[in-house]
């Protein structure tokens, strides 16, 4: 188990270029299974979850070549489908939640797909019903081995249909789109997720020959085609990493420039951090955050206390609520954080309270934060990262805190952030990977 040792309380300075988006990478890399032709993807982040998915594809028989840093070619023209029933596959696929995204492409192209209970963050219940109900409506037979926790879907030929998703699941929408592009007839998906990641996946599939309309909306129509071809694709900058750097700069009173952010795809992220009082400029697709001694949380127009909550896109992404929460601990004023989607995601605040933060955990979904206005610094402690986003929030807290902090289980952070300690050292942070 890896560990970060941080001596905090030091302002940082410099430039950062964000990695490619983790959530998009998992989707578009899975989509290479839809064709036997070569697909080239660039700006692929070098992080644990993406690397593990690529290992699964290689074990399945996908030919993967590294063309340069962050750029790979994929060709799925000679697959070993027996691997999907092997003990090795059950072990490999259970390590990451992103493995669920190979179901749609395999079902569409080969008529069968299997999956062990996937891994991922322990942030509450994360059901797969939306995925499998979508496949069933497309004509697939579903089975589940309760003893081995092993899922299976099979179909001779998927057929297009209308479906109203019970939730606007990003991975569920991606899986259903990938299954439907080779189905017979027209599929209409209502209450679809419409995040930039889904838009990127859809546009990539269109370049491969798919017929998809309604991209960017919550009503997507897919006309099935017989075959898809190869293409090239570039992954967007990771909006979650960008938001993390904004919060880190404010917490540590640092002057940071984030380069090439893909500003048109950031949605409510900039405005949400501005509501915390953080000043920054967006120019030429870069975000410049000056060093700030204080930042004051805004109130609503009627003077009532600010609430920041998550919602399906174009609402505020739940992946950044942990960063908003930790950033608010050194703001001036108070804010209510309302995490609607996952009931275990806020439990890490106990560690922030131990560091001196003034937080009241109202229930599993809500936390009230009263900022310390940089008058009282957090203090360094020893903690364990429970998931990716809580881990980066703990790291931000440690960088702002007085004294030494130790964070164990940093593999959780490595799952979503590429060489984070190296990037921080270049900015002047005192951080060691032990």
C-alpha positions in Angstrom: 0.0 0.0 0.0 1.6 3.3 -1.1 1.8 6.4 1.0 2.2 10.2 0.5 4.1 12.1 3.1 3.3 15.9 2.9 4.8 18.8 4.7 2.1 21.4 4.1 1.5 25.1 4.5 3.5 26.2 1.5 2.2 28.3 -1.4 2.7 26.8 -4.8 3.4 28.4 -8.2 3.6 27.4 -11.8 1.7 25.9 -14.7 -0.2 22.6 -15.1 -1.5 20.8 -18.1 -4.4 18.5 -17.2 -4.5 14.9 -18.2 -7.1 13.4 -20.5 -10.5 12.7 -19.0 -10.6 9.4 -17.1 -14.3 8.9 -17.5 -14.2 9.5 -21.3 -11.1 7.3 -21.7 -12.9 4.3 -20.2 -15.8 4.8 -22.6 -13.9 5.4 -25.9 -11.4 2.7 -25.2 -14.2 0.2 -24.7 -15.7 1.3 -28.0 -12.8 -0.1 -30.0 -14.4 -3.5 -29.5 -17.1 -2.5 -31.9 -14.9 -2.8 -35.0 -12.2 -5.0 -36.5 -10.5 -1.9 -38.0 -7.8 0.2 -36.3 -8.8 3.0 -33.9 -6.3 5.6 -32.7 -6.9 7.5 -29.5 -4.8 10.3 -28.1 -4.6 12.1 -24.8 -5.1 8.9 -22.9 -4.3 9.4 -19.2 -1.7 7.2 -17.6 -3.7 6.2 -14.6 -4.5 2.9 -12.9 -8.1 2.5 -14.0 -7.4 3.1 -17.7 -4.3 0.9 -17.6 -6.2 -1.9 -16.1 -9.0 -1.6 -18.7 -6.3 -1.7 -21.4 -4.8 -4.9 -19.8 -8.2 -6.5 -20.0 -8.5 -5.7 -23.7 -5.1 -7.0 -24.4 -5.9 -10.3 -22.6 -9.0 -10.4 -24.7 -6.9 -10.2 -27.8 -7.0 -6.5 -28.8 -3.8 -5.4 -30.4 -2.6 -2.3 -28.6 0.4 -0.2 -29.8 1.8 2.8 -28.0 2.5 5.4 -30.8 3.8 8.1 -28.4 3.1 9.3 -24.9 -0.7 9.3 -24.4 -1.5 8.0 -28.0 -2.4 4.4 -28.7 -3.7 2.4 -31.6 -6.2 -0.4 -31.0 -7.3 -3.2 -33.3 -9.9 -5.8 -32.2 -9.8 -8.1 -35.2 -8.9 -11.4 -33.6 -10.4 -11.8 -30.1 -10.3 -14.7 -27.7 -13.9 -14.7 -26.4 -13.1 -17.7 -24.2 -11.2 -15.3 -21.9 -14.5 -13.9 -20.8 -15.3 -17.1 -19.0 -11.9 -17.6 -17.4 -10.9 -17.1 -13.8 -8.2 -14.6 -15.0 -10.9 -12.4 -16.5 -13.1 -12.6 -13.4 -10.1 -11.5 -11.3 -9.1 -8.7 -13.8 -12.5 -7.2 -14.4 -13.5 -7.2 -10.7 -10.7 -4.7 -10.0 -12.3 -1.7 -11.8 -15.9 -0.5 -12.3 -15.0 0.7 -15.8 -14.9 -2.9 -16.9 -18.8 -2.7 -17.2 -18.3 -0.6 -20.3 -17.1 -3.6 -22.4 -20.5 -5.2 -22.1 -22.4 -3.1 -24.7 -19.7 -3.4 -27.4 -19.3 -7.2 -26.9 -23.0 -7.8 -26.9 -23.5 -5.7 -30.0 -20.7 -7.3 -32.1 -20.5 -10.9 -30.8 -24.0 -11.5 -29.2 -22.6 -12.2 -25.8 -20.9 -10.5 -22.9 -20.0 -11.4 -19.3 -18.9 -9.5 -16.2 -18.0 -10.3 -12.6 -19.2 -7.8 -10.0 -17.1 -4.8 -10.8 -14.8 -2.9 -8.4 -14.4 0.9 -8.0 -15.0 3.5 -5.3 -16.8 2.4 -2.2 -19.1 5.5 -2.1 -22.5 3.8 -1.7 -24.8 1.7 -3.8 -24.0 1.8 -7.5 -26.5 -0.5 -9.1 -26.1 -1.9 -12.7 -29.8 -2.2 -13.4 -29.9 0.6 -15.9 -27.3 -1.2 -18.0 -28.9 -4.6 -18.0 -32.5 -3.3 -18.3 -31.4 -1.5 -21.5 -29.8 -4.6 -22.9 -33.0 -6.6 -22.1 -35.1 -4.1 -23.9 -32.8 -4.4 -26.9 -33.6 -8.2 -26.9 -30.8 -9.7 -24.8 -31.3 -12.6 -22.4 -30.0 -11.8 -18.9 -28.6 -14.2 -16.3 -26.9 -13.8 -13.0 -24.9 -16.3 -11.0 -25.6 -15.2 -7.4 -22.9 -17.5 -6.0 -20.1 -16.2 -8.2 -21.6 -12.7 -8.7 -21.2 -13.2 -12.4 -23.4 -11.4 -15.0 -24.2 -12.5 -18.5 -26.1 -11.1 -21.5 -26.7 -12.9 -24.8 -28.6 -12.2 -28.0 -28.7 -13.6 -31.5 -29.5 -10.1 -32.8 -30.3 -6.9 -30.9 -33.4 -5.0 -32.1 -34.0 -1.3 -31.7 -36.7 -0.1 -29.3 -37.8 2.9 -27.2 -36.6 3.1 -23.7 -37.0 5.6 -20.8 -34.0 5.2 -18.5 -34.8 5.1 -14.8 -31.8 7.3 -14.1 -29.5 9.4 -16.3 -26.6 7.1 -15.7 -23.4 8.1 -17.7 -22.0 4.6 -18.0 -25.5 3.1 -18.5 -26.1 5.5 -21.4 -22.7 4.8 -22.9 -23.3 1.1 -22.7 -26.7 1.3 -24.3 -25.5 3.5 -27.1 -22.7 1.2 -27.9 -25.0 -1.8 -27.9 -27.6 0.0 -30.1 -25.3 1.2 -32.9 -25.2 -2.3 -34.4 -28.8 -3.3 -33.5 -31.4 -3.9 -36.1 -33.7 -0.8 -36.5 -34.0 2.4 -34.5 -33.4 2.8 -30.7 -34.6 5.9 -28.9 -33.2 6.6 -25.4 -35.0 9.1 -23.2 -33.5 10.5 -20.0 -30.1 9.8 -21.4 -27.0 11.3 -19.8 -25.6 14.1 -21.9 -22.2 14.8 -20.3 -19.4 15.9 -22.6 -18.0 12.3 -22.2 -21.2 10.9 -23.8 -21.0 13.6 -26.5 -17.4 12.6 -27.2 -18.2 8.9 -27.4 -21.2 9.6 -29.7 -19.2 11.8 -32.1 -16.5 9.2 -32.2 -19.0 6.5 -33.1 -20.5 8.7 -35.8 -17.0 9.0 -37.3 -16.9 5.2 -37.2 -20.1 5.0 -39.3 -22.8 5.0 -36.6 -26.0 7.0 -37.1 -26.8 9.0 -33.9 -28.9 12.1 -33.5 -29.7 14.2 -30.4 -26.1 14.3 -29.3 -25.8 16.7 -26.3 -29.5 16.3 -25.3 -31.3 13.8 -23.1 -33.2 12.3 -26.0 -30.8 10.2 -28.2 -31.9 8.3 -31.4 -29.7 5.6 -32.8 -30.3 4.0 -36.2 -28.5 0.7 -36.3 -25.9 -0.1 -38.9 -24.3 -3.4 -40.0 -20.7 -2.5 -39.4 -18.4 0.2 -38.0 -15.0 1.2 -39.2 -11.8 2.7 -37.7 -11.2 6.3 -36.7 -9.0 8.7 -34.7 -10.1 10.4 -31.5 -8.7 12.8 -29.0 -9.9 12.7 -25.4 -10.9 16.0 -23.7 -9.0 17.5 -20.7 -10.2 16.0 -17.4 -12.7 18.5 -15.9 -12.4 16.9 -12.5 -8.6 17.4 -12.4 -9.2 21.0 -13.5 -11.6 21.6 -10.7 -9.2 20.0 -8.3 -6.4 22.4 -9.2 -8.8 25.4 -8.8 -9.6 24.3 -5.3 -6.0 23.5 -4.4 -4.8 26.9 -5.6 -7.4 28.6 -3.3 -6.7 26.4 -0.3 -2.9 26.9 -0.5 -2.9 30.6 -1.5 -1.1 29.6 -4.7 -0.7 31.2 -8.1 -1.4 28.5 -10.7 -2.1 28.5 -14.4 -4.0 25.6 -15.8 -3.3 25.2 -19.6 -5.6 23.9 -22.4 -8.6 23.3 -20.2 -11.3 22.9 -22.9 -13.3 25.7 -21.3 -16.4 25.2 -23.5 -16.9 21.8 -21.9 -16.6 22.8 -18.3 -20.3 23.6 -17.7 -21.1 24.9 -14.2 -17.6 24.1 -12.8 -16.1 27.7 -13.1 -19.3 29.4 -11.8 -19.5 27.0 -8.8 -16.0 27.8 -7.7 -16.6 31.5 -8.2 -19.6 31.1 -5.8 -17.0 30.1 -3.2 -15.3 33.5 -3.8 -12.4 32.1 -5.8 -11.1 34.6 -8.4 -9.7 33.4 -11.7 -9.6 34.4 -15.4 -10.2 32.2 -18.4 -8.3 33.4 -21.5 -7.0 31.5 -24.6 -8.3 28.3 -23.1 -6.2 28.7 -20.0 -7.3 29.3 -16.4 -5.2 31.7 -14.4 -5.7 31.6 -10.6 -3.9 34.4 -8.7 -2.7 33.9 -5.1 -5.6 34.9 -2.8 -5.3 35.6 0.9 -9.1 35.3 1.3 -12.1 34.1 -0.6 -15.7 34.7 0.5 -18.6 32.3 0.0 -21.6 34.0 -1.8 -25.1 33.8 -0.5 -28.3 33.4 -2.6 -30.0 36.5 -3.8 -32.4 36.6 -0.8 -29.4 36.4 1.6 -29.9 32.8 2.5 -26.9 30.4 2.9 -25.4 28.9 -0.3 -26.1 25.3 -1.1 -23.9 23.4 -3.6 -25.5 20.1 -4.8 -24.8 17.6 -7.6 -27.1 16.9 -10.5 -27.0 15.1 -13.9 -25.3 17.2 -16.6 -25.6 20.1 -17.2 -25.9 20.2 -13.4 -22.8 20.2 -11.2 -20.8 17.0 -11.3 -20.8 14.9 -8.1 -17.1 14.1 -8.6 -16.2 17.6 -7.6 -18.3 17.9 -4.5 -15.5 16.5 -2.3 -13.2 19.2 -3.7 -15.7 22.0 -3.2 -16.2 20.8 0.4 -12.5 20.8 1.3 -12.0 24.2 -0.4 -14.8 25.7 1.7 -13.1 24.8 4.9 -10.7 27.8 4.5 -13.2 30.2 2.9 -15.0 33.1 4.6 -18.6 32.1 5.3 -20.5 28.9 5.3 -22.0 26.5 2.7 -24.2 23.4 2.7 -22.9 20.6 0.6 -25.6 18.3 -0.6 -24.4 15.0 -2.1 -27.6 13.5 -3.6 -26.3 10.5 -5.5 -24.0 8.5 -3.1 -24.7 7.9 0.5 -21.1 7.1 1.6 -19.2 9.8 -0.2 -19.1 12.3 2.6 -17.8 10.1 5.4 -14.2 11.2 4.8 -15.1 14.6 6.4 -14.3 13.0 9.8 -10.6 13.2 8.8 -11.0 16.9 7.9 -12.7 17.6 11.3 -9.7 15.9 12.9 -7.5 18.3 11.0 -9.5 21.2 12.6 -12.1 21.9 9.9 -15.5 23.1 11.1 -17.9 20.7 9.5 -21.2 19.3 10.7 -22.2 16.1 8.9 -26.0 16.5 9.0 -26.7 13.0 7.5 -25.0 10.8 4.9 -25.9 13.2 2.1 -25.4 16.7 3.6 -22.5 18.5 5.3 -22.5 22.1 6.6 -19.1 23.7 6.3 -18.1 26.9 8.2 -14.9 28.3 6.7 -11.9 29.3 8.8 -10.9 32.1 6.5 -7.2 31.1 6.7 -7.1 32.5 10.2 -6.7 29.0 11.7 -4.7 26.5 9.5 -5.6 22.9 9.4 -3.2 20.6 11.1 -1.4 17.6 9.6 -2.6 14.1 10.6 -2.4 10.5 9.3 -5.3 9.3 7.2 -6.3 6.7 4.6 -7.8 7.5 1.2 -11.2 5.7 0.8 -11.8 6.6 -2.8 -10.4 8.7 -5.7 -12.2 12.0 -5.0 -12.0 11.8 -1.2 -8.3 11.0 -1.6 -7.6 14.1 -3.6 -9.6 16.2 -1.2 -7.4 14.8 1.7 -4.3 15.7 -0.4 -5.5 19.3 -0.9 -6.2 19.6 2.9 -2.7 18.2 3.7 -1.0 20.6 1.3 -2.7 23.5 3.1 -2.2 22.2 6.6 0.5 23.1 9.1 3.0 20.3 9.7 3.3 16.7 8.3 0.4 14.7 6.9 0.5 11.1 5.9 -2.0 9.6 3.4 -2.1 5.8 3.0 -3.8 3.8 0.3 -2.8 6.3 -2.4 -3.5 3.8 -5.1 -7.0 5.2 -4.9 -5.7 8.6 -5.9 -3.5 7.0 -8.7 -6.7 5.5 -10.1 -7.8 8.9 -11.3 -4.8 11.3 -11.2 -1.7 10.9 -13.4 1.6 11.5 -11.6 0.0 13.8 -9.1 3.0 14.0 -6.8 5.4 14.8 -9.6 3.1 17.6 -10.8 2.9 19.0 -7.3 6.7 18.9 -6.8 7.1 20.9 -10.0 4.9 23.6 -8.4 7.0 23.6 -5.2 5.1 21.1 -3.0 7.0 19.1 -0.3 5.5 15.7 -1.1 7.2 12.2 -1.0 5.8 8.9 -2.3 6.8 6.3 0.1 
